[in-house]
Amino acid sequence: MQTEKTAQSPPRTAPAFRADVRVLFDGESATLAGPATSLTLRPVRGGIRTALGRLAEGPRPMGELLDGLRAAEAVQVERLLDRAGHLVARSVLTRGGPADRRELLRIEPTARDAEHRIAVVTPGAAVRLSRFAFCRTREGVLVLESPLVKFRAVLVDRAARELVAALGEPVAAGALGTGLREDDALDALAHLVGAGFVEPADEDGTFASDTEPTLRQWDFHDLLFHSRIRSGRYDDVFGAVYPYRGEIDPQPAVKPAPDGPAVDLYRPTREEIAGRDPSLTTALETRRSIRSYGEGELTAEQLGEFLYRVARVRARYTPEEGSGRDEVVSRPYPSGGQGYELELYVTVRRCAGLDAGIYYYDPVAHRLVLVNDAETDRESLFHVASRATGMEARPDVLITVTARFQRMAWKYRAIAYATTLRHTGVLYQTMYLVATALGLAPCGLGNGDADMSARVLGLDYLKESSVGDFLLGSRSPDDSVAGDPEAGWAMLNSPEWSLPVNSPVINVSEGAQRLATE
């Protein structure tokens, strides 16, 4: 960016409390009540009280804010602006007198440690929006935001919105052609560059968000998602705040099972499982993704035990009316707030004792309900799943994990979908360990077609659609994790955990079909 001296006077900054901040006076105390934090000041008298009132009225240049204050009071006000910086917005006003000036844009902090900076931008400097910046409507006004920035820019005036639109491609700062006077446009750019929404070109004409190695490896949506699901640089309502209580009915803890032909599944007893299960350590140490399968079919009994141990509803709590408590359930894997928004759909290609088809797993009745018997739909799901493995796998069963999104969104703000993804990962690990203990071939997938699966499963994409997919099949008798590793592998921290080659969990020639023969 060019930084040579220019005859233009420094940009004016007009501070004011954010619109969501209230100033409450109580004697010689004043409380600045923000959306998430408050700050109490004392003693507040004379010019300080006058300045607080002015800050609450709206933006005005520093000279007008401090007008009539003694020198010592002016210093105190400037210190206050630093101390309460997270509650103070900085506006860019057009140049001129009070009668004809207008507010172009407002820079609002979204984090406590946001540091307001004003850059030096010359007319010849090449500038462009950061590729991480985006515009959206917020509370009836267009705002500019970025996961790299701890501010939001409220685009108050039409000219500011036109200026931002003109920055979609590199352009000289003095040639934006927005109808603003050049000095007003440079003032706005000085704040947008200083905050980080707009990038100046490097000496070679490139921009940091395109060339800096760390930023290059972030996709826009990934960085935005990361910035919104952890507190620290965003100030909207966050967490379990029940935003729709009293306005929208919550989703039930248990989804009503669809109508259709149903197949009851095998229910193992705890004693049966304990009598033949490997240890947790054995399951953990021998767990891996397997994309090839044995000649023998997976059995309905094995599938029944797998689903029972992974996802059944173990218990249900229904609160008394008016208690303020949530209806919740318990399943084998953990879920935030016991929400359990995940559902399982089982697509069967081959399974001894079970017809091919697409089924819903009813976790209360522990049964499969047929929802689609079309072979073309079944094969479409399997093709997408196989493609996710590089066309390597052709499994016996595909388990599609869906989420009832409003089950979580009714309670949580900002973190509902992120929590669903966490739940999906927890469920994957539970599936892996149970499948390993049963001597089956498991594989979690990193991709699936949520649109297609919603159509095939008869779901509304926005209400319930897929968030994960998991392959399951019989295990080949000669499939083993024992022996020497392949070329390129160096075994670390493994020898003391090695298991005998004839362990039924490792060499499954005798163990893979044990449920079918017991």
FENBELBEL-V455243 format. One record per helix or strand of 3 or more residues. SS is the DSSP state (helix for helix, strand for strand). FROM is the first residue (numbers start at 1). LEN is the number of residues. If there is no record, write none. Layout:
SS/FROM/LEN
SS/FROM/LEN
This chain:
strand/14/4
strand/22/5
strand/29/5
strand/38/5
helix/46/12
helix/62/4
helix/71/13
helix/85/3
strand/88/6
strand/103/7
strand/126/4
strand/133/6
strand/141/6
strand/151/4
helix/158/11
helix/173/3
helix/182/14
strand/198/3
helix/208/4
helix/213/4
helix/220/9
strand/262/3
helix/270/7
helix/280/7
helix/300/12
strand/313/5
strand/328/4
helix/336/3
strand/342/7
strand/357/6
strand/367/6
helix/375/13
strand/397/8
helix/405/5
helix/416/22
strand/441/5
helix/450/8
strand/464/10
helix/495/3
helix/514/4
